[in-house]
Amino acid sequence: MPLRLLASVALLFICCATQAQNLTSPATSAPPAISYVQDIQPILTEKCVACHACNDAPCQLNLGSGEGLSRGASKIPVYQGERSEAVAPTRLFYDARNTEAWRGKGFYSVLEAQGGQAALMARMLDLGRRAPLPANSKIPDEIALGLNRENVCPMPGEFNAYAAAHTQQGMPLAVAGLTDAEYQTLQRWLAAGAPVEQQSITPSVSETAQINAWEALLNQPGARQALVGRWLFEHLFLAHIYFEGGETQHFFQWVRSRTPSGQPVDLIATRRPDDDPGSDFYYRLVPVQGVIVHKTHITFAMSPQKLDRVRHLFYGTDWTVSALPGYGPGHRANPFLTFEAIPAAARYQFMLDNAEYFVRTFIRGPVCRGQIATDVIRDQFWVVFQDPAQDHYITDAAYRGHAMPLLAMPGQNDDVGSVLSLWLSYRDRRNQYEDLRRDSYAKMPAPGWSTLWTGNDNALLTVFRHFDSASVNKGLIGDVPHSMWLFDFPLLERTYYQLAVNFDVYGNVSHQAQTRLYFDLIRNGAEINFLRLMPADQRDGMLGDLYQDGGKFKMWLDYQSIDDDTPTGIKVDAKAPQRDFAFKLIERAGSLNAAPDPINRCAGAYCSRASLDSTFAQAEQALSRLTSRPAAGLKVIDQLP
């Protein structure tokens, strides 16, 4: 009997174990939970982020992060150049802290099921699924694309009307669409309530040590230290910072916080980085969140060596601060007066050391839709910089004192009715400065090669314009351009403040018009600075060649006359002075030129880069023959829009 009892008990345990195993077997278990980070964001990154990122995301629906998706969509456009009143900024991770706060700013959910209907995002995806576009065929004319497309942005209760009127405009719009697996994954996730887990970036040990060191530098006590910290913050607020020895995908950005280092950041959101923070604050470094997109990814390297360099530049000489400046419109309009106490040589040298970064901030910039600014620059030009020892603003205190009041920039007063008078006032001040500069430099020794700064490979830059965006590269790339820019400190600092620090994409038509018009003067100033290096008797003709048709009227109306008397100390071929100057510059630059370009500037029979595989060398040789032919001679040019 005991044996039979033991056998029965053993059999019972075996049966129970088998049943338990069957209950948890893959054949009968529920599908695994979908992870937003592992499953959803990769789909959105591949199929959606190209459009739904940055300020020009349709309906402000930013799909680069769970926070952007949870925030939802808005009917309020960021880009509305004709608006008479500025609108409240809606910067993700900055202007609101939670979904409830975004609802108060006019955003509505695309994830919540409402009124017995599926989530708005689910219905948009279903609409795109039900009416796919034929593969390898032209997009129907009724589907408007491009920057000027008027987005409808239906709310959940408006979707049925939208779907009836736009049967082929589901999501993703006008592209190949989602695979079956991607579509099912997204719909299952939405049906489950669209859970989004928190994804935080934890700095490494090396990054933490460097963050602490940089925060300590910017938050030092004392008037001098406060002014330097403010100047550095205003010049680095756009940077995606990475650290020497840090993690590959870790980037950080500067913010102002109510809490000091070592405590959770309590971010102070202001419209501009030079606005009054309204309370005591500390400069803090926080991780950049969301998918990295090229337009906003302007990187800046930090290291112990750069920290030492900053200390040397700003604290290596004796200088004092009598009183810290305020944060009013006057201080925003004229950073030269605001930061007058900091040695100009230190400020300029910091910008020169990192010139590629600073030119990128206002040439590429995070504005996302930039044709308002980029239509005043050429498709390709080279940028060089004036050596601090040759910059009169740096070396002559009396000249600096006369110049500072004339360097204020427009845009702080956005009264629409006063836009013309404001513009004329700032234009006239700028032209007074150009007169002062021209007359002062005429008394100096003739400019020579020593005029140009050659401190590191930031000294030579190339800018390319691509309709509504532009890029900046180290080195002299392409054939000799039609124009070149020469920045000195007053011009570089004004460009940065006008287009990066003080430009407000949420501003009204008056602010944006004043900004664009003043940038036109900035470009003209950079061109005039460069022409001072050319033969005096050819400057007028070269300047006139840059301004055709309506540009000549603008020259007469807004620009000052160029110095066509003071000689240059640079000897160039009188038949082609700019081209000869360019090749002499390339030759003198040597290894400083970060981008040798034999394809566009062939100097002999072999037009390819050294040490290339023979196949690539042959390809570059063929490309050099193509680039050497003027585009105007190609018949296809007449067929281009």
C-alpha positions as CSV (number, residue, x, y, z in Angstrom):
1,M,0.0,0.0,0.0
2,P,2.7,2.5,0.8
3,L,4.4,1.9,-2.5
4,R,1.1,2.4,-4.4
5,L,0.5,5.6,-2.5
6,L,3.9,6.9,-3.2
7,A,3.5,6.1,-6.9
8,S,0.2,7.9,-7.0
9,V,1.7,11.0,-5.4
10,A,4.6,11.0,-7.8
11,L,2.2,10.6,-10.8
12,L,0.1,13.5,-9.5
13,F,3.2,15.8,-9.3
14,I,4.2,14.8,-12.8
15,C,0.7,15.6,-14.2
16,C,0.6,18.9,-12.4
17,A,4.0,19.8,-13.7
18,T,3.0,18.9,-17.2
19,Q,-0.2,21.0,-17.0
20,A,1.8,23.9,-15.7
21,Q,4.3,23.5,-18.6
22,N,1.4,23.4,-21.1
23,L,-0.1,26.5,-19.7
24,T,3.1,28.5,-20.2
25,S,4.1,26.9,-23.5
26,P,4.8,29.3,-26.5
27,A,1.9,27.8,-28.4
28,T,-0.7,29.1,-26.1
29,S,1.0,32.2,-24.5
30,A,0.1,35.8,-25.3
31,P,2.3,37.7,-27.8
32,P,5.3,39.3,-26.1
33,A,4.9,42.8,-24.9
34,I,5.9,45.5,-27.4
35,S,8.7,47.8,-26.3
36,Y,8.5,51.4,-27.5
37,V,12.3,51.7,-27.3
38,Q,13.2,48.4,-29.0
39,D,10.2,48.0,-31.4
40,I,8.4,51.2,-32.1
41,Q,11.0,54.0,-32.2
42,P,13.2,52.1,-34.8
43,I,10.2,52.0,-37.1
44,L,9.5,55.7,-36.6
45,T,13.2,56.6,-37.1
46,E,13.4,54.7,-40.4
47,K,10.0,55.7,-41.9
48,C,8.8,58.9,-40.2
49,V,11.6,61.0,-38.7
50,A,12.8,62.4,-42.0
51,C,9.7,64.6,-42.1
52,H,8.5,64.5,-38.5
53,A,11.5,66.1,-36.7
54,C,12.7,69.6,-36.0
55,N,10.5,72.7,-36.1
56,D,9.0,71.9,-39.5
57,A,7.5,68.6,-38.5
58,P,4.0,68.6,-40.0
59,C,1.4,69.6,-37.3
60,Q,4.4,69.8,-34.9
61,L,4.1,66.0,-34.5
62,N,7.7,65.1,-33.6
63,L,8.3,61.4,-33.9
64,G,11.9,61.4,-32.8
65,S,11.1,60.4,-29.2
66,G,8.3,59.0,-27.0
67,E,7.9,62.5,-25.5
68,G,7.2,63.9,-28.9
69,L,4.7,61.2,-29.7
70,S,3.0,61.6,-26.3
71,R,2.9,65.4,-26.8
72,G,0.9,64.9,-30.0
73,A,0.0,67.3,-32.7
74,S,-1.0,71.0,-33.0
75,K,-2.8,73.1,-35.6
76,I,-0.5,76.1,-34.8
77,P,2.3,76.2,-37.4
78,V,5.8,77.2,-36.3
79,Y,6.6,78.7,-39.7
80,Q,4.1,81.5,-40.5
81,G,6.2,84.4,-41.7
82,E,3.2,86.7,-42.2
83,R,1.9,86.6,-38.7
84,S,1.6,90.0,-37.0
85,E,2.0,88.7,-33.4
86,A,4.6,86.4,-32.1
87,V,3.4,83.0,-30.8
88,A,4.4,81.1,-27.7
89,P,7.4,78.8,-28.3
90,T,6.7,75.0,-28.3
91,R,10.2,73.5,-28.1
92,L,10.1,69.8,-27.2
93,F,11.8,68.9,-23.8
94,Y,11.9,72.7,-23.1
95,D,8.7,74.6,-23.0
96,A,6.5,72.1,-21.1
97,R,7.3,69.3,-18.7
98,N,4.5,66.9,-19.2
99,T,1.6,65.9,-21.5
100,E,-0.9,67.9,-19.5
101,A,1.1,71.1,-19.9
102,W,1.3,70.5,-23.7
103,R,-2.5,70.1,-23.8
104,G,-2.7,73.6,-22.3
105,K,-0.6,74.8,-25.2
106,G,-3.0,73.5,-27.9
107,F,-1.6,70.0,-28.5
108,Y,-3.9,67.0,-28.9
109,S,-3.3,63.3,-28.5
110,V,-2.6,61.0,-31.5
111,L,-2.3,58.0,-29.2
112,E,-5.6,57.9,-27.2
113,A,-8.7,56.0,-28.4
114,Q,-11.6,58.5,-28.2
115,G,-15.3,58.2,-28.6
116,G,-15.2,54.5,-29.4
117,Q,-12.7,55.1,-32.2
118,A,-9.1,53.9,-32.5
119,A,-6.3,56.4,-31.8
120,L,-5.8,59.1,-34.4
121,M,-2.4,57.6,-35.3
122,A,-3.9,54.2,-35.9
123,R,-6.6,55.6,-38.2
124,M,-4.0,57.6,-40.1
125,L,-1.9,54.5,-40.6
126,D,-5.0,52.5,-41.6
127,L,-5.9,55.2,-44.2
128,G,-2.5,54.9,-45.7
129,R,-2.7,51.1,-45.7
130,R,-6.1,51.1,-47.5
131,A,-5.0,53.4,-50.3
132,P,-1.4,52.6,-51.1
133,L,0.2,54.5,-54.0
134,P,1.3,52.4,-57.0
135,A,5.0,51.5,-56.8
136,N,7.5,53.3,-59.2
137,S,4.9,55.8,-60.4
138,K,4.4,59.5,-60.2
139,I,2.7,60.8,-57.1
140,P,-0.8,62.1,-58.0
141,D,-1.1,65.8,-58.6
142,E,-3.7,66.2,-55.9
143,I,-1.1,65.3,-53.2
144,A,0.7,68.5,-52.5
145,L,4.2,68.2,-51.3
146,G,7.0,70.7,-50.5
147,L,7.6,73.4,-48.0
148,N,4.5,75.4,-49.0
149,R,2.1,72.5,-48.4
150,E,-0.8,73.5,-46.2
151,N,-1.1,70.8,-43.5
152,V,-4.7,70.0,-42.4
153,C,-3.8,68.6,-39.0
154,P,-7.2,67.0,-38.2
155,M,-8.1,66.4,-34.5
156,P,-9.6,63.0,-33.6
157,G,-13.2,64.2,-34.1
158,E,-12.3,65.6,-37.5
159,F,-10.6,62.5,-39.0
160,N,-13.6,61.1,-40.8
161,A,-14.1,64.3,-42.8
162,Y,-10.3,64.4,-43.5
163,A,-10.3,60.8,-44.7
164,A,-13.2,61.4,-47.0
165,A,-11.5,64.5,-48.6
166,H,-8.0,63.0,-48.7
167,T,-8.4,59.3,-49.5
168,Q,-4.8,58.9,-50.6
169,Q,-3.2,61.0,-47.8
170,G,-2.8,58.6,-45.0
171,M,0.5,57.9,-43.3
172,P,3.3,57.6,-44.1
173,L,2.5,60.2,-46.8
174,A,3.7,59.8,-50.4
175,V,6.3,57.1,-49.7
176,A,6.6,53.3,-50.0
177,G,4.9,52.9,-46.6
178,L,5.2,50.3,-43.9
179,T,5.9,46.6,-44.3
180,D,3.3,44.2,-43.1
181,A,5.3,43.5,-39.9
182,E,5.9,47.2,-39.2
183,Y,2.2,48.0,-39.6
184,Q,1.1,45.1,-37.4
185,T,3.6,46.1,-34.7
186,L,2.5,49.7,-34.6
187,Q,-1.2,48.8,-34.6
188,R,-0.8,46.2,-31.8
189,W,1.1,48.8,-29.7
190,L,-1.6,51.4,-30.3
191,A,-4.3,49.0,-29.4
192,A,-2.5,48.1,-26.2
193,G,-2.7,51.8,-25.1
194,A,0.6,53.0,-26.7
195,P,2.8,52.5,-23.6
196,V,6.1,54.5,-23.6
197,E,8.8,53.5,-21.2
198,Q,11.2,56.0,-19.9
199,Q,14.6,56.0,-21.7
200,S,17.3,57.9,-19.8
201,I,20.9,58.6,-20.8
202,T,23.3,58.1,-18.0
203,P,26.7,59.8,-18.4
204,S,29.7,57.5,-18.1
205,V,32.3,58.0,-15.3
206,S,34.6,60.0,-17.6
207,E,31.7,62.1,-18.9
208,T,30.5,62.8,-15.3
209,A,33.9,64.0,-14.3
210,Q,34.1,66.4,-17.2
211,I,30.6,67.6,-16.8
212,N,31.4,68.5,-13.2
213,A,34.5,70.3,-14.2
214,W,32.8,72.4,-16.9
215,E,29.8,73.2,-14.7
216,A,32.2,74.3,-12.0
217,L,33.9,76.6,-14.5
218,L,30.7,78.3,-15.6
219,N,29.2,78.6,-12.1
220,Q,32.3,80.0,-10.3
221,P,31.4,82.8,-7.8
222,G,32.5,86.4,-8.7
223,A,31.6,89.1,-11.1
224,R,34.2,88.2,-13.7
225,Q,33.3,84.6,-13.5
226,A,29.5,85.3,-13.9
227,L,30.1,87.4,-17.0
228,V,32.4,84.8,-18.6
229,G,29.9,82.0,-17.7
230,R,27.1,84.0,-19.4
231,W,29.1,84.7,-22.5
232,L,30.1,81.0,-22.8
233,F,26.5,79.9,-22.3
234,E,25.1,82.2,-24.9
235,H,27.8,81.0,-27.4
236,L,27.3,77.2,-26.6
237,F,23.6,76.9,-26.0
238,L,23.0,75.3,-29.5
239,A,25.9,72.9,-29.2
240,H,25.5,69.1,-29.0
241,I,28.5,68.6,-26.8
242,Y,30.5,65.4,-26.6
243,F,33.4,64.6,-24.4
244,E,36.9,63.2,-25.0
245,G,36.8,59.6,-23.9
246,G,32.9,59.7,-23.7
247,E,30.3,57.3,-25.2
248,T,29.8,57.4,-28.9
249,Q,26.1,58.3,-28.9
250,H,26.1,60.5,-25.8
251,F,25.6,64.3,-26.5
252,F,24.8,67.0,-24.0
253,Q,23.6,70.6,-24.1
254,W,23.8,73.6,-21.8
255,V,20.7,74.8,-20.0
256,R,19.9,77.2,-17.1
257,S,18.6,75.5,-14.0
258,R,17.2,76.6,-10.6
259,T,19.2,73.8,-9.0
260,P,23.0,73.5,-8.7
261,S,25.3,70.6,-9.8
262,G,24.6,67.3,-8.1
263,Q,20.8,67.9,-7.9
264,P,18.1,67.1,-10.5
265,V,17.9,69.8,-13.2
266,D,15.0,72.3,-12.7
267,L,15.1,73.8,-16.2
268,I,14.4,77.5,-16.8
269,A,12.7,78.0,-20.1
270,T,13.2,81.4,-21.7
271,R,12.4,82.5,-25.2
272,R,16.0,83.3,-26.0
273,P,19.3,82.3,-24.2
274,D,20.0,85.9,-23.4
275,D,16.6,86.6,-21.8
276,D,16.3,87.2,-18.1
277,P,16.1,83.9,-16.2
278,G,13.9,85.5,-13.6
279,S,15.6,83.8,-10.6
280,D,18.9,82.6,-9.3
281,F,20.2,79.9,-11.7
282,Y,23.1,77.6,-12.5
283,Y,24.5,76.5,-15.8
284,R,24.0,72.7,-16.3
285,L,24.8,70.1,-18.9
286,V,21.9,67.7,-19.7
287,P,21.7,64.8,-22.1
288,V,20.3,65.5,-25.6
289,Q,17.2,63.4,-25.9
290,G,15.4,61.9,-28.9
291,V,16.7,60.7,-32.3
292,I,19.6,62.7,-33.5
293,V,18.8,64.6,-36.8
294,H,21.4,66.4,-38.9
295,K,19.8,69.8,-38.9
296,T,20.0,70.3,-35.2
297,H,23.2,68.3,-34.6
298,I,25.9,70.9,-34.4
299,T,28.6,69.3,-32.4
300,F,31.2,70.7,-30.1
301,A,34.0,68.7,-28.5
302,M,35.0,69.3,-24.9
303,S,38.1,67.9,-23.2
304,P,40.4,68.8,-20.3
305,Q,42.7,70.5,-22.8
306,K,39.9,72.7,-24.0
307,L,38.9,73.5,-20.4
308,D,42.5,74.7,-19.8
309,R,42.4,76.7,-23.0
310,V,39.2,78.5,-21.9
311,R,40.8,79.3,-18.5
312,H,43.8,80.7,-20.2
313,L,41.9,82.8,-22.7
314,F,39.4,84.4,-20.2
315,Y,41.4,84.4,-17.0
316,G,45.0,84.7,-18.2
317,T,45.0,88.5,-18.1
318,D,43.9,91.0,-15.5
319,W,40.6,92.6,-16.1
320,T,37.7,93.7,-13.9
321,V,33.9,94.1,-14.0
322,S,32.5,97.3,-12.4
323,A,28.8,96.1,-12.7
324,L,27.2,93.1,-14.2
325,P,24.9,93.9,-17.2
326,G,21.2,93.2,-17.2
327,Y,19.1,91.2,-19.6
328,G,16.9,93.9,-21.3
329,P,16.4,94.5,-25.1
330,G,19.3,96.9,-25.2
331,H,21.7,94.3,-23.8
332,R,20.4,91.6,-26.2
333,A,20.7,94.0,-29.2
334,N,24.4,94.9,-28.5
335,P,26.5,92.1,-27.0
336,F,29.6,94.2,-27.6
337,L,28.4,96.6,-24.9
338,T,27.0,93.8,-22.7
339,F,30.3,92.0,-22.6
340,E,32.6,95.0,-22.9
341,A,34.5,94.1,-19.8
342,I,35.7,90.7,-21.2
343,P,38.8,91.3,-23.3
344,A,37.8,91.3,-26.9
345,A,40.9,89.3,-27.8
346,A,39.7,86.4,-25.6
347,R,36.2,86.4,-27.0
348,Y,37.4,86.5,-30.6
349,Q,40.1,83.9,-30.1
350,F,37.5,81.5,-28.6
351,M,35.4,81.9,-31.7
352,L,38.3,81.5,-34.0
353,D,39.5,78.3,-32.2
354,N,36.0,76.9,-32.9
355,A,35.1,78.7,-36.1
356,E,33.5,75.8,-37.9
357,Y,31.0,75.4,-35.1
358,F,30.1,79.1,-35.0
359,V,29.7,79.4,-38.7
360,R,27.5,76.2,-38.7
361,T,25.2,77.7,-36.0
362,F,24.1,80.5,-38.3
363,I,24.7,78.9,-41.8
364,R,23.2,75.4,-41.1
365,G,21.5,76.2,-37.8
366,P,18.4,74.5,-36.2
367,V,15.8,76.8,-37.8
368,C,15.1,73.8,-40.2
369,R,13.4,75.9,-42.8
370,G,15.9,78.5,-43.8
371,Q,15.2,79.9,-47.2
372,I,14.3,83.2,-45.6
373,A,18.0,83.4,-44.7
374,T,19.7,81.3,-47.3
375,D,18.3,83.2,-50.3
376,V,20.8,86.0,-49.4
377,I,23.9,83.7,-49.8
378,R,25.5,82.1,-52.8
379,D,25.5,78.4,-53.6
380,Q,29.2,78.1,-52.8
381,F,31.7,80.4,-51.2
382,W,34.9,80.3,-49.1
383,V,35.2,81.8,-45.6
384,V,38.4,83.2,-44.1
385,F,39.1,85.1,-40.9
386,Q,41.0,88.2,-39.9
387,D,44.0,87.6,-37.6
388,P,43.3,89.2,-34.1
389,A,46.6,91.1,-34.3
390,Q,45.3,92.8,-37.5
391,D,41.8,93.4,-36.2
392,H,41.5,97.1,-35.2
393,Y,38.6,96.3,-32.9
394,I,40.9,94.1,-30.9
395,T,44.0,96.2,-30.9
396,D,42.7,99.8,-30.7
397,A,40.7,100.7,-27.6
398,A,39.7,104.2,-28.9
399,Y,38.4,102.7,-32.2
400,R,36.6,100.0,-30.2
401,G,34.9,102.7,-28.1
402,H,33.7,104.5,-31.2
403,A,32.5,101.3,-32.9
404,M,30.6,99.7,-30.1
405,P,27.4,101.9,-30.1
406,L,27.2,101.4,-33.9
407,L,27.2,97.6,-33.7
408,A,23.7,97.1,-32.2
409,M,21.4,94.8,-34.2
410,P,17.6,95.0,-35.0
411,G,14.9,92.6,-34.1
412,Q,14.2,93.3,-30.4
413,N,11.3,95.7,-31.1
414,D,8.9,93.7,-33.3
415,D,6.2,96.4,-33.7
416,V,4.8,95.9,-37.2
417,G,4.0,99.5,-37.8
418,S,7.5,100.6,-37.0
419,V,9.4,98.0,-39.1
420,L,10.5,100.5,-41.8
421,S,11.7,103.1,-39.3
422,L,13.5,100.5,-37.2
423,W,15.2,99.0,-40.2
424,L,16.4,102.4,-41.5
425,S,17.7,103.3,-38.1
426,Y,19.8,100.2,-37.8
427,R,20.9,100.3,-41.4
428,D,22.2,103.8,-40.9
429,R,24.1,102.8,-37.8
430,R,25.7,99.9,-39.6
431,N,26.7,102.2,-42.4
432,Q,28.2,104.7,-40.0
433,Y,30.3,101.8,-38.7
434,E,31.4,100.8,-42.2
435,D,32.5,104.4,-42.8
436,L,34.4,104.3,-39.5
437,R,36.0,101.0,-40.4
438,R,36.9,102.0,-43.9
439,D,38.6,105.2,-42.8
440,S,40.4,103.6,-39.9
441,Y,41.8,100.7,-41.9
442,A,42.9,103.1,-44.7
443,K,45.4,104.6,-42.1
444,M,46.8,101.1,-41.3
445,P,49.6,99.4,-43.3
446,A,48.3,97.7,-46.5
447,P,46.8,94.3,-45.8
448,G,48.9,91.3,-46.6
449,W,48.9,87.6,-46.0
450,S,49.4,88.3,-42.3
451,T,45.9,89.7,-42.3
452,L,44.5,86.2,-42.4
453,W,44.3,84.0,-39.3
454,T,46.0,80.6,-39.7
455,G,45.8,79.2,-36.2
456,N,44.2,75.8,-36.9
457,D,42.2,74.0,-39.6
458,N,39.1,76.1,-38.7
459,A,40.8,78.9,-40.6
460,L,39.6,77.9,-44.0
461,L,35.9,77.0,-44.5
462,T,33.6,76.3,-47.4
463,V,29.8,77.0,-47.4
464,F,27.4,75.2,-49.7
465,R,23.8,76.4,-50.1
466,H,21.1,73.8,-51.0
467,F,18.0,76.0,-51.6
468,D,16.6,76.3,-48.2
469,S,19.5,74.8,-46.2
470,A,23.2,75.1,-46.2
471,S,26.3,73.3,-44.9
472,V,29.7,74.2,-43.7
473,N,32.9,72.2,-44.2
474,K,36.5,72.6,-43.2
475,G,38.9,73.3,-46.1
476,L,38.6,75.0,-49.5
477,I,36.3,72.8,-51.5
478,G,35.2,73.2,-55.1
479,D,36.5,75.5,-57.8
480,V,37.4,79.1,-56.9
481,P,34.0,80.6,-55.9
482,H,32.4,83.8,-57.2
483,S,32.7,85.4,-53.8
484,M,34.6,85.0,-50.6
485,W,33.9,86.2,-47.1
486,L,36.4,87.7,-44.6
487,F,35.2,87.8,-41.0
488,D,36.6,90.0,-38.4
489,F,35.4,89.9,-34.8
490,P,32.6,92.5,-35.0
491,L,31.2,90.8,-38.1
492,L,31.5,87.3,-36.8
493,E,29.9,88.1,-33.4
494,R,27.1,90.1,-35.0
495,T,26.3,87.3,-37.4
496,Y,26.1,84.8,-34.6
497,Y,23.9,87.0,-32.4
498,Q,21.6,88.1,-35.2
499,L,21.0,84.6,-36.7
500,A,21.5,82.2,-33.8
501,V,21.1,83.8,-30.3
502,N,18.4,86.4,-31.1
503,F,16.6,84.9,-34.1
504,D,13.1,83.8,-33.0
505,V,11.4,81.3,-35.3
506,Y,8.2,82.0,-33.3
507,G,8.5,85.7,-33.9
508,N,6.3,87.9,-36.1
509,V,6.8,89.3,-39.6
510,S,8.5,92.5,-38.2
511,H,11.2,90.5,-36.3
512,Q,11.9,88.1,-39.1
513,A,12.0,90.9,-41.8
514,Q,14.5,92.9,-39.7
515,T,16.6,89.8,-39.2
516,R,16.7,88.9,-42.9
517,L,17.5,92.5,-44.0
518,Y,20.3,92.9,-41.5
519,F,21.8,89.6,-42.6
520,D,21.9,91.1,-46.1
521,L,24.2,93.8,-44.7
522,I,26.3,91.3,-42.9
523,R,27.0,89.4,-46.1
524,N,27.8,92.6,-47.9
525,G,30.2,93.5,-45.1
526,A,32.0,90.1,-45.4
527,E,32.4,90.6,-49.1
528,I,33.7,94.1,-48.7
529,N,36.2,93.0,-46.1
530,F,37.6,90.4,-48.6
531,L,37.7,92.9,-51.5
532,R,40.1,95.0,-49.4
533,L,42.7,92.3,-50.2
534,M,42.2,92.8,-53.9
535,P,43.8,95.5,-56.2
536,A,42.2,98.8,-55.4
537,D,41.4,99.7,-58.9
538,Q,39.5,96.5,-59.5
539,R,37.4,96.5,-56.3
540,D,34.4,98.4,-57.7
541,G,34.2,96.2,-60.7
542,M,34.4,93.0,-58.6
543,L,31.8,94.3,-56.2
544,G,29.5,95.3,-59.1
545,D,29.9,91.8,-60.5
546,L,28.5,90.3,-57.3
547,Y,25.3,92.4,-57.5
548,Q,23.3,92.1,-60.7
549,D,19.9,93.5,-61.7
550,G,18.0,94.5,-58.6
551,G,21.2,94.1,-56.6
552,K,22.6,97.2,-58.1
553,F,19.6,99.2,-56.8
554,K,20.2,97.7,-53.4
555,M,23.9,98.7,-53.6
556,W,22.8,102.3,-54.3
557,L,20.1,102.3,-51.6
558,D,21.5,100.4,-48.6
559,Y,25.3,99.8,-49.0
560,Q,28.2,102.1,-48.4
561,S,30.8,102.8,-51.0
562,I,33.9,100.6,-51.0
563,D,37.5,101.8,-50.4
564,D,38.9,101.9,-53.9
565,D,42.0,103.9,-53.1
566,T,44.0,102.1,-50.4
567,P,46.4,99.6,-51.9
568,T,46.7,96.0,-51.0
569,G,50.0,94.4,-50.0
570,I,49.1,91.1,-51.7
571,K,50.5,90.7,-55.3
572,V,48.1,89.0,-57.6
573,D,47.5,88.6,-61.3
574,A,45.7,91.7,-62.5
575,K,43.9,89.7,-65.2
576,A,42.3,87.3,-62.7
577,P,43.0,88.7,-59.2
578,Q,40.5,86.6,-57.2
579,R,41.5,83.3,-58.9
580,D,45.2,84.0,-58.5
581,F,44.6,84.9,-54.8
582,A,42.7,81.7,-54.3
583,F,45.5,79.4,-55.7
584,K,48.1,81.4,-53.7
585,L,46.0,80.9,-50.6
586,I,45.8,77.1,-51.2
587,E,49.5,76.9,-51.8
588,R,50.3,78.9,-48.6
589,A,47.8,76.9,-46.5
590,G,49.5,73.6,-47.1
591,S,48.2,71.0,-44.5
592,L,46.0,73.7,-42.9
593,N,43.6,73.2,-45.9
594,A,41.6,70.2,-44.6
595,A,40.1,69.4,-48.0
596,P,42.5,69.2,-51.0
597,D,40.3,69.1,-54.1
598,P,42.0,67.9,-57.3
599,I,38.7,67.0,-58.9
600,N,37.5,70.7,-59.0
601,R,41.0,72.3,-59.1
602,C,43.2,70.1,-61.2
603,A,46.8,71.4,-61.2
604,G,48.3,69.0,-63.7
605,A,47.7,65.9,-65.8
606,Y,46.7,63.7,-62.9
607,C,43.5,65.0,-61.3
608,S,42.9,62.7,-58.3
609,R,43.9,62.5,-54.7
610,A,47.1,60.9,-53.8
611,S,47.2,57.3,-52.5
612,L,43.9,56.3,-54.0
613,D,43.2,52.9,-55.4
614,S,43.5,53.0,-59.2
615,T,39.8,52.4,-59.8
616,F,38.9,55.4,-57.6
617,A,41.7,57.5,-59.2
618,Q,40.3,56.8,-62.6
619,A,36.8,57.9,-61.4
620,E,38.1,61.1,-60.0
621,Q,40.1,61.8,-63.2
622,A,36.8,61.4,-65.2
623,L,34.9,63.6,-62.8
624,S,37.6,66.3,-63.1
625,R,36.9,66.5,-66.8
626,L,33.2,67.0,-66.1
627,T,33.8,69.7,-63.5
628,S,36.2,71.6,-65.7
629,R,33.4,72.3,-68.2
630,P,31.3,75.4,-67.5
631,A,27.7,74.3,-66.7
632,A,26.4,77.1,-68.9
633,G,27.7,75.1,-71.9
634,L,25.7,72.0,-71.1
635,K,22.4,71.8,-73.0
636,V,20.7,70.2,-70.1
637,I,21.0,73.4,-68.1
638,D,18.3,75.0,-70.2
639,Q,15.9,72.2,-69.1
640,L,16.4,72.7,-65.4
641,P,13.8,74.7,-63.4
